[in-house]
């Protein structure tokens, strides 16, 4: 027969263990438990070993304090210039106040998703199509600001929002491709014309500098040539002057006069020979054309010079 005391003892031990199990609560890291006592909010328990009163207290909500990534489903939005876009994104949220997240709204994740979609549509409607691609970062910031204003009452804060894809209609994509192609061709034409213009300018500048350098070189050459000719004339004049001086000095002597007479006679004879070579017929007075007559004429010239006193 089973001992009744043993059964009672075992039942008491089991009851104590169950009671301890319901009394001791271990809260994980980055988690909070919302405790209700008799159906009313009692306190918020953080990570670690916590205690509650069995059958009186209960864990009403388990709230994670980690940052969560929420995918925003694709939706249609109309831009300011009436272009329909399909947009999706990803939202990063974090619970800052567990009490508000538990009692402020029934499902804060669903509420944040809906708020993100409506805010996105609202902000897209303020922009033209081209601006939606250019101002994506600004658009993200505006959506975050709009969500945080409404979600403050829920104890939730949006940390980041990123637009993943913006997909315009196929017709718009085709038009945008044509526009970009035309823009690229325009830039290419501009760059080509700029290159040709710069090349023409460079060639003109080069021709101008070459002409200037050639003119300067020619001018310097003419100056040097003129200076050379002037110097040559000066040297010839100096040489003639020296020669005449030497002749004059020599003609003042008896030997010099004889040499002058001989030179004059020689030149006269040479001149007559030249005339005879160049002319077919030469008529000359035989007496006046003789060498003696030539010498006599030269002596007359010298005598006249001496009489005038030039050689004395």
KOLMIRO-386569 format. One record per residue (C-alpha): residue number from 1; residue in three letters; x negated, y, z. Coordinates in pm, 1 decimal. Example, Ala and Ser with C-alpha at 12.3 -4.5 7.8 and 13.67 -1.06 7.14 Angstrom:
<resi=1 | resn=ala | u=-1230.0 | v=-450.0 | w=780.0>
<resi=2 | resn=ser | u=-1367.0 | v=-106.0 | w=714.0>
end
This chain:
<resi=1 | resn=unk | u=0.0 | v=0.0 | w=0.0>
<resi=2 | resn=unk | u=-140.3 | v=340.8 | w=-102.6>
<resi=3 | resn=unk | u=-242.3 | v=569.0 | w=179.4>
<resi=4 | resn=unk | u=-9.6 | v=873.0 | w=191.3>
<resi=5 | resn=unk | u=-274.4 | v=1097.5 | w=345.2>
<resi=6 | resn=unk | u=-511.4 | v=1026.4 | w=58.4>
<resi=7 | resn=unk | u=-249.2 | v=1124.0 | w=-195.6>
<resi=8 | resn=unk | u=-170.5 | v=1445.4 | w=-12.4>
<resi=9 | resn=unk | u=-539.3 | v=1531.3 | w=14.6>
<resi=10 | resn=unk | u=-594.2 | v=1474.6 | w=-353.8>
<resi=11 | resn=unk | u=-293.3 | v=1687.3 | w=-438.9>
<resi=12 | resn=unk | u=-420.2 | v=1966.7 | w=-218.7>
<resi=13 | resn=unk | u=-766.9 | v=1955.5 | w=-379.8>
<resi=14 | resn=unk | u=-611.5 | v=1962.1 | w=-724.6>
<resi=15 | resn=unk | u=-392.6 | v=2256.2 | w=-627.7>
<resi=16 | resn=unk | u=-692.8 | v=2443.3 | w=-489.0>
<resi=17 | resn=unk | u=-891.1 | v=2381.8 | w=-808.8>
<resi=18 | resn=unk | u=-600.7 | v=2503.6 | w=-1020.9>
<resi=19 | resn=unk | u=-565.5 | v=2806.5 | w=-798.7>
<resi=20 | resn=unk | u=-936.2 | v=2885.8 | w=-824.7>
<resi=21 | resn=unk | u=-921.9 | v=2839.5 | w=-1202.4>
<resi=22 | resn=unk | u=-640.2 | v=3089.3 | w=-1226.7>
<resi=23 | resn=unk | u=-804.5 | v=3329.2 | w=-983.1>
<resi=24 | resn=unk | u=-1152.4 | v=3350.3 | w=-1135.5>
<resi=25 | resn=unk | u=-1178.8 | v=3515.6 | w=-1478.7>
<resi=26 | resn=unk | u=-1499.3 | v=3541.8 | w=-1682.6>
<resi=27 | resn=unk | u=-1481.7 | v=3829.1 | w=-1932.9>
<resi=28 | resn=unk | u=-1724.4 | v=3791.7 | w=-2233.4>
<resi=29 | resn=unk | u=-1962.4 | v=4066.9 | w=-2345.2>
<resi=30 | resn=unk | u=-1802.4 | v=4343.1 | w=-2559.5>
<resi=31 | resn=unk | u=-1456.2 | v=4233.9 | w=-2449.9>
<resi=32 | resn=unk | u=-1203.3 | v=4385.0 | w=-2211.8>
<resi=33 | resn=unk | u=-899.5 | v=4226.6 | w=-2053.2>
<resi=34 | resn=unk | u=-585.4 | v=4424.8 | w=-1982.5>
<resi=35 | resn=unk | u=-435.5 | v=4294.5 | w=-1655.2>
<resi=36 | resn=unk | u=-65.4 | v=4329.4 | w=-1573.3>
<resi=37 | resn=unk | u=72.0 | v=4273.4 | w=-1224.9>
<resi=38 | resn=unk | u=433.4 | v=4167.9 | w=-1214.4>
<resi=39 | resn=unk | u=474.7 | v=4291.4 | w=-1573.2>
<resi=40 | resn=unk | u=317.7 | v=4631.7 | w=-1519.1>
<resi=41 | resn=unk | u=-29.0 | v=4753.7 | w=-1619.4>
<resi=42 | resn=unk | u=-266.0 | v=4700.6 | w=-1329.1>
<resi=43 | resn=unk | u=-627.9 | v=4747.7 | w=-1450.4>
<resi=44 | resn=unk | u=-882.1 | v=4691.6 | w=-1726.5>
<resi=45 | resn=unk | u=-1146.2 | v=4428.4 | w=-1659.6>
<resi=46 | resn=unk | u=-1483.8 | v=4452.7 | w=-1833.0>
<resi=47 | resn=unk | u=-1751.5 | v=4190.3 | w=-1906.3>
<resi=48 | resn=unk | u=-1853.1 | v=3967.4 | w=-1615.7>
<resi=49 | resn=unk | u=-1692.8 | v=3773.7 | w=-1332.0>
<resi=50 | resn=unk | u=-1347.1 | v=3908.3 | w=-1239.5>
<resi=51 | resn=unk | u=-1063.6 | v=3798.4 | w=-1010.8>
<resi=52 | resn=unk | u=-686.1 | v=3804.7 | w=-1041.7>
<resi=53 | resn=unk | u=-397.4 | v=3684.5 | w=-826.3>
<resi=54 | resn=unk | u=-244.3 | v=3375.7 | w=-977.5>
<resi=55 | resn=unk | u=124.3 | v=3388.8 | w=-1074.5>
<resi=56 | resn=unk | u=129.8 | v=3762.5 | w=-994.3>
<resi=57 | resn=unk | u=-139.0 | v=3896.8 | w=-1229.8>
<resi=58 | resn=unk | u=-176.6 | v=3793.0 | w=-1590.0>
<resi=59 | resn=unk | u=-406.2 | v=3875.2 | w=-1883.3>
<resi=60 | resn=unk | u=-176.3 | v=4072.8 | w=-2113.2>
<resi=61 | resn=unk | u=-428.9 | v=4172.0 | w=-2387.1>
<resi=62 | resn=unk | u=-776.4 | v=4068.9 | w=-2487.5>
<resi=63 | resn=unk | u=-937.1 | v=4364.5 | w=-2668.8>
<resi=64 | resn=unk | u=-1268.4 | v=4342.8 | w=-2855.3>
<resi=65 | resn=unk | u=-1501.6 | v=4643.9 | w=-2829.0>
<resi=66 | resn=unk | u=-1706.4 | v=4542.1 | w=-3133.5>
<resi=67 | resn=unk | u=-1701.0 | v=4743.6 | w=-3453.1>
<resi=68 | resn=unk | u=-1475.3 | v=4569.1 | w=-3701.8>
<resi=69 | resn=unk | u=-1471.6 | v=4581.6 | w=-4080.4>
<resi=70 | resn=unk | u=-1124.6 | v=4594.5 | w=-4231.7>
<resi=71 | resn=unk | u=-1068.1 | v=4547.8 | w=-4602.0>
<resi=72 | resn=unk | u=-828.9 | v=4802.8 | w=-4752.2>
<resi=73 | resn=unk | u=-623.4 | v=4636.8 | w=-5027.8>
<resi=74 | resn=unk | u=-617.5 | v=4784.6 | w=-5376.8>
<resi=75 | resn=unk | u=-354.7 | v=5047.8 | w=-5432.6>
<resi=76 | resn=unk | u=-249.6 | v=5296.9 | w=-5698.0>
<resi=77 | resn=unk | u=-311.3 | v=5668.3 | w=-5658.6>
<resi=78 | resn=unk | u=-241.1 | v=5958.4 | w=-5893.1>
<resi=79 | resn=unk | u=-498.5 | v=6233.0 | w=-5939.0>
<resi=80 | resn=unk | u=-430.0 | v=6603.8 | w=-5967.7>
<resi=81 | resn=unk | u=-437.1 | v=6577.3 | w=-6348.4>
<resi=82 | resn=unk | u=-180.8 | v=6292.0 | w=-6339.5>
<resi=83 | resn=unk | u=-413.7 | v=5996.2 | w=-6400.7>
<resi=84 | resn=unk | u=-321.0 | v=5671.3 | w=-6226.7>
<resi=85 | resn=unk | u=-613.4 | v=5503.0 | w=-6048.4>
<resi=86 | resn=unk | u=-652.8 | v=5169.9 | w=-5870.6>
<resi=87 | resn=unk | u=-863.7 | v=5216.4 | w=-5557.5>
<resi=88 | resn=unk | u=-978.2 | v=4988.0 | w=-5277.9>
<resi=89 | resn=unk | u=-1216.4 | v=5033.8 | w=-4987.7>
<resi=90 | resn=unk | u=-1349.2 | v=4906.6 | w=-4660.5>
<resi=91 | resn=unk | u=-1289.3 | v=5059.2 | w=-4317.0>
<resi=92 | resn=unk | u=-1507.1 | v=5026.2 | w=-4005.7>
<resi=93 | resn=unk | u=-1322.0 | v=5085.1 | w=-3677.9>
<resi=94 | resn=unk | u=-1397.5 | v=5050.6 | w=-3308.7>
<resi=95 | resn=unk | u=-1168.7 | v=5046.5 | w=-3004.3>
<resi=96 | resn=unk | u=-1274.9 | v=5326.9 | w=-2772.7>
<resi=97 | resn=unk | u=-984.4 | v=5309.0 | w=-2521.6>
<resi=98 | resn=unk | u=-845.7 | v=4956.5 | w=-2469.9>
<resi=99 | resn=unk | u=-543.1 | v=5081.3 | w=-2273.1>
<resi=100 | resn=unk | u=-421.1 | v=5298.3 | w=-2562.5>
<resi=101 | resn=unk | u=-499.7 | v=5027.2 | w=-2818.4>
<resi=102 | resn=unk | u=-284.9 | v=4784.8 | w=-2618.2>
<resi=103 | resn=unk | u=10.3 | v=5004.1 | w=-2523.5>
<resi=104 | resn=unk | u=-11.9 | v=5295.5 | w=-2769.4>
<resi=105 | resn=unk | u=80.5 | v=5092.2 | w=-3077.1>
<resi=106 | resn=unk | u=198.3 | v=4741.9 | w=-3148.4>
<resi=107 | resn=unk | u=-73.0 | v=4652.5 | w=-3407.6>
<resi=108 | resn=unk | u=-345.7 | v=4910.4 | w=-3444.0>
<resi=109 | resn=unk | u=-523.2 | v=4722.3 | w=-3727.6>
<resi=110 | resn=unk | u=-214.0 | v=4725.3 | w=-3947.3>
<resi=111 | resn=unk | u=-149.6 | v=5088.9 | w=-3854.5>
<resi=112 | resn=unk | u=-503.5 | v=5193.3 | w=-3945.7>
<resi=113 | resn=unk | u=-478.9 | v=5015.0 | w=-4281.6>
<resi=114 | resn=unk | u=-154.7 | v=5190.5 | w=-4366.3>
<resi=115 | resn=unk | u=-294.9 | v=5524.9 | w=-4253.0>
<resi=116 | resn=unk | u=-609.8 | v=5472.1 | w=-4462.8>
<resi=117 | resn=unk | u=-401.2 | v=5403.0 | w=-4773.3>
<resi=118 | resn=unk | u=-174.9 | v=5703.9 | w=-4728.7>
<resi=119 | resn=unk | u=-473.5 | v=5930.9 | w=-4652.9>
<resi=120 | resn=unk | u=-653.2 | v=5801.3 | w=-4960.4>
<resi=121 | resn=unk | u=-354.7 | v=5869.4 | w=-5184.0>
<resi=122 | resn=unk | u=-318.2 | v=6216.3 | w=-5035.8>
<resi=123 | resn=unk | u=-685.5 | v=6308.1 | w=-5088.7>
<resi=124 | resn=unk | u=-696.1 | v=6160.4 | w=-5440.4>
<resi=125 | resn=unk | u=-395.3 | v=6373.3 | w=-5533.9>
<resi=126 | resn=unk | u=-596.6 | v=6686.9 | w=-5456.2>
<resi=127 | resn=unk | u=-874.2 | v=6604.6 | w=-5705.8>
<resi=128 | resn=unk | u=-906.0 | v=6581.6 | w=-6081.9>
<resi=129 | resn=unk | u=-1024.9 | v=6253.7 | w=-6231.9>
<resi=130 | resn=unk | u=-1384.2 | v=6369.1 | w=-6285.3>
<resi=131 | resn=unk | u=-1408.2 | v=6495.3 | w=-5928.3>
<resi=132 | resn=unk | u=-1305.2 | v=6158.1 | w=-5782.8>
<resi=133 | resn=unk | u=-1630.2 | v=6009.4 | w=-5917.3>
<resi=134 | resn=unk | u=-1849.1 | v=6309.1 | w=-5834.3>
<resi=135 | resn=unk | u=-1720.4 | v=6370.1 | w=-5481.2>
<resi=136 | resn=unk | u=-1691.5 | v=6015.0 | w=-5349.1>
<resi=137 | resn=unk | u=-1894.0 | v=6092.5 | w=-5036.3>
<resi=138 | resn=unk | u=-1684.4 | v=6400.9 | w=-4963.9>
<resi=139 | resn=unk | u=-1368.9 | v=6196.7 | w=-5021.4>
<resi=140 | resn=unk | u=-1485.4 | v=5935.8 | w=-4768.4>
<resi=141 | resn=unk | u=-1546.4 | v=6203.6 | w=-4505.9>
<resi=142 | resn=unk | u=-1203.6 | v=6358.7 | w=-4558.5>
<resi=143 | resn=unk | u=-1028.5 | v=6022.3 | w=-4525.9>
<resi=144 | resn=unk | u=-1218.2 | v=5945.9 | w=-4202.5>
<resi=145 | resn=unk | u=-1117.2 | v=6284.7 | w=-4060.3>
<resi=146 | resn=unk | u=-751.7 | v=6232.1 | w=-4151.3>
<resi=147 | resn=unk | u=-741.4 | v=5881.0 | w=-3996.6>
<resi=148 | resn=unk | u=-917.8 | v=5986.2 | w=-3675.7>
<resi=149 | resn=unk | u=-671.2 | v=6267.0 | w=-3618.6>
<resi=150 | resn=unk | u=-380.0 | v=6021.7 | w=-3613.4>
<resi=151 | resn=unk | u=-556.4 | v=5724.0 | w=-3452.5>
<resi=152 | resn=unk | u=-679.1 | v=5918.5 | w=-3145.5>
<resi=153 | resn=unk | u=-350.2 | v=5834.2 | w=-2972.2>
<resi=154 | resn=unk | u=-415.4 | v=5462.8 | w=-3031.3>
<resi=155 | resn=unk | u=-760.2 | v=5461.7 | w=-2870.1>
<resi=156 | resn=unk | u=-921.9 | v=5368.2 | w=-3203.8>
<resi=157 | resn=unk | u=-1196.4 | v=5554.1 | w=-3386.8>
<resi=158 | resn=unk | u=-1294.2 | v=5513.6 | w=-3751.0>
<resi=159 | resn=unk | u=-1674.3 | v=5490.0 | w=-3774.5>
<resi=160 | resn=unk | u=-1711.9 | v=5473.8 | w=-4153.2>
<resi=161 | resn=unk | u=-1502.0 | v=5450.2 | w=-4465.0>
<resi=162 | resn=unk | u=-1634.9 | v=5346.4 | w=-4804.9>
<resi=163 | resn=unk | u=-1451.2 | v=5345.6 | w=-5137.2>
<resi=164 | resn=unk | u=-1556.1 | v=5026.6 | w=-5314.7>
<resi=165 | resn=unk | u=-1403.7 | v=5063.9 | w=-5660.8>
<resi=166 | resn=unk | u=-1220.5 | v=5331.3 | w=-5857.8>
<resi=167 | resn=unk | u=-1062.0 | v=5183.4 | w=-6168.2>
<resi=168 | resn=unk | u=-885.6 | v=5414.2 | w=-6415.1>
<resi=169 | resn=unk | u=-668.5 | v=5275.1 | w=-6697.2>
<resi=170 | resn=unk | u=-835.6 | v=5120.6 | w=-7002.6>
<resi=171 | resn=unk | u=-732.3 | v=5412.8 | w=-7225.3>
<resi=172 | resn=unk | u=-890.0 | v=5658.4 | w=-6985.6>
<resi=173 | resn=unk | u=-1207.6 | v=5449.1 | w=-6968.3>
<resi=174 | resn=unk | u=-1227.8 | v=5449.7 | w=-7348.6>
<resi=175 | resn=unk | u=-1179.7 | v=5827.2 | w=-7359.2>
<resi=176 | resn=unk | u=-1443.3 | v=5873.3 | w=-7089.0>
<resi=177 | resn=unk | u=-1687.2 | v=5654.4 | w=-7282.7>
<resi=178 | resn=unk | u=-1632.2 | v=5861.3 | w=-7597.9>
<resi=179 | resn=unk | u=-1678.7 | v=6181.2 | w=-7398.3>
<resi=180 | resn=unk | u=-2001.4 | v=6055.6 | w=-7242.7>
<resi=181 | resn=unk | u=-2128.2 | v=5941.7 | w=-7583.5>
<resi=182 | resn=unk | u=-2050.3 | v=6282.0 | w=-7733.3>
<resi=183 | resn=unk | u=-2217.7 | v=6450.7 | w=-7438.1>
<resi=184 | resn=unk | u=-2530.8 | v=6238.1 | w=-7480.3>
<resi=185 | resn=unk | u=-2542.6 | v=6312.5 | w=-7852.9>
<resi=186 | resn=unk | u=-2497.7 | v=6681.7 | w=-7778.3>
<resi=187 | resn=unk | u=-2784.9 | v=6678.8 | w=-7529.5>
<resi=188 | resn=unk | u=-3000.4 | v=6487.4 | w=-7779.1>
<resi=189 | resn=unk | u=-2925.9 | v=6743.9 | w=-8051.1>
<resi=190 | resn=unk | u=-3004.4 | v=7029.2 | w=-7814.6>
<resi=191 | resn=unk | u=-3331.9 | v=6870.0 | w=-7709.3>
<resi=192 | resn=unk | u=-3423.3 | v=6804.1 | w=-8073.6>
<resi=193 | resn=unk | u=-3350.1 | v=7163.9 | w=-8176.5>
<resi=194 | resn=unk | u=-3538.7 | v=7293.3 | w=-7873.0>
<resi=195 | resn=unk | u=-3835.1 | v=7079.3 | w=-7971.4>
<resi=196 | resn=unk | u=-3827.5 | v=7204.6 | w=-8330.2>
<resi=197 | resn=unk | u=-3794.7 | v=7564.5 | w=-8213.9>
<resi=198 | resn=unk | u=-4086.7 | v=7527.4 | w=-7976.6>
<resi=199 | resn=unk | u=-4293.0 | v=7361.0 | w=-8250.5>
<resi=200 | resn=unk | u=-4216.4 | v=7648.0 | w=-8490.2>
<resi=201 | resn=unk | u=-4311.6 | v=7898.6 | w=-8221.0>
<resi=202 | resn=unk | u=-4636.8 | v=7713.8 | w=-8155.3>
<resi=203 | resn=unk | u=-4719.3 | v=7702.6 | w=-8527.6>
<resi=204 | resn=unk | u=-4641.9 | v=8074.1 | w=-8566.6>
<resi=205 | resn=unk | u=-4853.5 | v=8156.9 | w=-8263.5>
<resi=206 | resn=unk | u=-5135.1 | v=7944.3 | w=-8402.7>
<resi=207 | resn=unk | u=-5115.2 | v=8114.2 | w=-8744.9>
<resi=208 | resn=unk | u=-5108.5 | v=8454.6 | w=-8576.6>
<resi=209 | resn=unk | u=-5414.3 | v=8379.2 | w=-8366.1>
<resi=210 | resn=unk | u=-5593.5 | v=8232.8 | w=-8668.4>
<resi=211 | resn=unk | u=-5517.2 | v=8547.0 | w=-8872.6>
<resi=212 | resn=unk | u=-5635.4 | v=8771.7 | w=-8590.5>
<resi=213 | resn=unk | u=-5954.0 | v=8572.0 | w=-8545.3>
<resi=214 | resn=unk | u=-6017.7 | v=8569.6 | w=-8921.4>
<resi=215 | resn=unk | u=-5964.9 | v=8948.4 | w=-8939.0>
<resi=216 | resn=unk | u=-6195.8 | v=9003.5 | w=-8645.0>
<resi=217 | resn=unk | u=-6458.4 | v=8777.3 | w=-8800.6>
<resi=218 | resn=unk | u=-6432.0 | v=8959.2 | w=-9135.8>
<resi=219 | resn=unk | u=-6454.5 | v=9295.6 | w=-8964.7>
<resi=220 | resn=unk | u=-6761.1 | v=9189.4 | w=-8771.2>
<resi=221 | resn=unk | u=-6911.9 | v=9051.6 | w=-9093.0>
<resi=222 | resn=unk | u=-6851.1 | v=9379.7 | w=-9275.6>
<resi=223 | resn=unk | u=-6998.4 | v=9574.4 | w=-8984.5>
<resi=224 | resn=unk | u=-7306.0 | v=9354.0 | w=-8982.0>
<resi=225 | resn=unk | u=-7333.8 | v=9378.6 | w=-9362.5>
<resi=226 | resn=unk | u=-7301.9 | v=9758.3 | w=-9351.8>
<resi=227 | resn=unk | u=-7556.6 | v=9778.6 | w=-9072.3>
<resi=228 | resn=unk | u=-7790.4 | v=9554.2 | w=-9275.7>
<resi=229 | resn=unk | u=-7748.8 | v=9763.2 | w=-9591.0>
<resi=230 | resn=unk | u=-7801.8 | v=10082.1 | w=-9393.0>
<resi=231 | resn=unk | u=-8113.4 | v=9936.1 | w=-9238.2>
<resi=232 | resn=unk | u=-8233.1 | v=9820.5 | w=-9580.3>
<resi=233 | resn=unk | u=-8179.2 | v=10168.0 | w=-9724.7>
<resi=234 | resn=unk | u=-8369.5 | v=10318.1 | w=-9432.9>
<resi=235 | resn=unk | u=-8659.2 | v=10078.3 | w=-9481.6>
<resi=236 | resn=unk | u=-8669.3 | v=10144.5 | w=-9860.2>
<resi=237 | resn=unk | u=-8658.5 | v=10519.4 | w=-9799.3>
<resi=238 | resn=unk | u=-8935.0 | v=10493.2 | w=-9541.3>
<resi=239 | resn=unk | u=-9142.1 | v=10281.8 | w=-9779.7>
<resi=240 | resn=unk | u=-9091.9 | v=10529.3 | w=-10066.5>
<resi=241 | resn=unk | u=-9174.0 | v=10816.4 | w=-9837.1>
<resi=242 | resn=unk | u=-9494.0 | v=10645.7 | w=-9728.3>
<resi=243 | resn=unk | u=-9576.9 | v=10561.4 | w=-10090.7>
<resi=244 | resn=unk | u=-9521.6 | v=10919.7 | w=-10204.8>
<resi=245 | resn=unk | u=-9727.7 | v=11047.6 | w=-9915.5>
<resi=246 | resn=unk | u=-10010.2 | v=10812.3 | w=-10003.2>
<resi=247 | resn=unk | u=-9984.5 | v=10908.5 | w=-10374.9>
<resi=248 | resn=unk | u=-9987.3 | v=11277.4 | w=-10288.8>
<resi=249 | resn=unk | u=-10290.6 | v=11232.6 | w=-10068.5>
<resi=250 | resn=unk | u=-10469.8 | v=11034.4 | w=-10337.2>
<resi=251 | resn=unk | u=-10375.1 | v=11284.0 | w=-10612.9>
<resi=252 | resn=unk | u=-10549.8 | v=11563.0 | w=-10420.9>
<resi=253 | resn=unk | u=-10885.8 | v=11398.9 | w=-10497.9>
<resi=254 | resn=unk | u=-11069.6 | v=11375.1 | w=-10828.4>
<resi=255 | resn=unk | u=-11050.6 | v=10994.6 | w=-10824.1>
<resi=256 | resn=unk | u=-10678.6 | v=11013.1 | w=-10745.5>
<resi=257 | resn=unk | u=-10611.7 | v=11248.1 | w=-11032.9>
<resi=258 | resn=unk | u=-10792.3 | v=11011.9 | w=-11269.0>
<resi=259 | resn=unk | u=-10585.6 | v=10723.3 | w=-11137.8>
<resi=260 | resn=unk | u=-10265.3 | v=10926.9 | w=-11182.8>
<resi=261 | resn=unk | u=-10363.2 | v=11011.3 | w=-11542.2>
<resi=262 | resn=unk | u=-10437.0 | v=10646.9 | w=-11611.4>
<resi=263 | resn=unk | u=-10106.5 | v=10537.1 | w=-11463.5>
<resi=264 | resn=unk | u=-9911.0 | v=10797.2 | w=-11661.4>
<resi=265 | resn=unk | u=-10080.6 | v=10696.5 | w=-11981.9>
<resi=266 | resn=unk | u=-10011.7 | v=10329.0 | w=-11911.9>
<resi=267 | resn=unk | u=-9644.4 | v=10396.2 | w=-11844.4>
<resi=268 | resn=unk | u=-9610.9 | v=10609.3 | w=-12157.4>
<resi=269 | resn=unk | u=-9759.7 | v=10338.4 | w=-12370.0>
<resi=270 | resn=unk | u=-9535.2 | v=10077.1 | w=-12209.3>
<resi=271 | resn=unk | u=-9229.0 | v=10296.5 | w=-12270.1>
<resi=272 | resn=unk | u=-9313.8 | v=10334.4 | w=-12638.5>
<resi=273 | resn=unk | u=-9362.2 | v=9960.6 | w=-12668.5>
<resi=274 | resn=unk | u=-9022.8 | v=9903.2 | w=-12514.9>
<resi=275 | resn=unk | u=-8859.0 | v=10144.8 | w=-12756.1>
<resi=276 | resn=unk | u=-9028.0 | v=9972.2 | w=-13043.7>
<resi=277 | resn=unk | u=-8902.5 | v=9629.2 | w=-12930.9>
<resi=278 | resn=unk | u=-8541.5 | v=9741.8 | w=-12884.8>
<resi=279 | resn=unk | u=-8512.4 | v=9955.2 | w=-13205.8>
<resi=280 | resn=unk | u=-8533.1 | v=9828.0 | w=-13560.3>
<resi=281 | resn=unk | u=-8674.4 | v=10156.0 | w=-13694.1>
<resi=282 | resn=unk | u=-8876.5 | v=10397.1 | w=-13486.3>
<resi=283 | resn=unk | u=-8985.4 | v=10734.3 | w=-13626.8>
<resi=284 | resn=unk | u=-9257.8 | v=10902.2 | w=-13430.9>
<resi=285 | resn=unk | u=-9519.7 | v=11167.9 | w=-13493.6>
<resi=286 | resn=unk | u=-9846.0 | v=10986.9 | w=-13534.1>
<resi=287 | resn=unk | u=-10042.5 | v=11256.1 | w=-13364.6>
<resi=288 | resn=unk | u=-9814.1 | v=11289.1 | w=-13067.4>
<resi=289 | resn=unk | u=-9768.7 | v=10919.7 | w=-13029.2>
<resi=290 | resn=unk | u=-10132.5 | v=10832.8 | w=-12991.8>
<resi=291 | resn=unk | u=-10279.3 | v=10730.8 | w=-12656.5>
<resi=292 | resn=unk | u=-10512.4 | v=11025.9 | w=-12660.3>
<resi=293 | resn=unk | u=-10233.9 | v=11269.4 | w=-12706.3>
<resi=294 | resn=unk | u=-10051.7 | v=11101.0 | w=-12417.5>
<resi=295 | resn=unk | u=-10355.5 | v=11138.2 | w=-12192.4>
<resi=296 | resn=unk | u=-10390.8 | v=11500.7 | w=-12299.0>
<resi=297 | resn=unk | u=-10033.8 | v=11566.5 | w=-12202.4>
<resi=298 | resn=unk | u=-10092.8 | v=11408.4 | w=-11865.8>
<resi=299 | resn=unk | u=-10400.5 | v=11623.5 | w=-11812.3>
<resi=300 | resn=unk | u=-10192.6 | v=11929.8 | w=-11895.0>
<resi=301 | resn=unk | u=-9938.6 | v=11831.5 | w=-11633.1>
<resi=302 | resn=unk | u=-10207.2 | v=11780.9 | w=-11369.6>
<resi=303 | resn=unk | u=-10369.0 | v=12114.0 | w=-11458.8>
<resi=304 | resn=unk | u=-10039.4 | v=12290.3 | w=-11425.1>
<resi=305 | resn=unk | u=-9986.9 | v=12129.6 | w=-11085.6>
<resi=306 | resn=unk | u=-10336.1 | v=12236.4 | w=-10971.8>
<resi=307 | resn=unk | u=-10278.9 | v=12585.5 | w=-11098.0>
<resi=308 | resn=unk | u=-9961.4 | v=12608.6 | w=-10895.2>
<resi=309 | resn=unk | u=-10157.1 | v=12500.1 | w=-10588.0>
<resi=310 | resn=unk | u=-9949.6 | v=12197.4 | w=-10509.3>
<resi=311 | resn=unk | u=-10246.9 | v=11954.3 | w=-10508.7>
<resi=312 | resn=unk | u=-10491.1 | v=12185.6 | w=-10340.6>
end
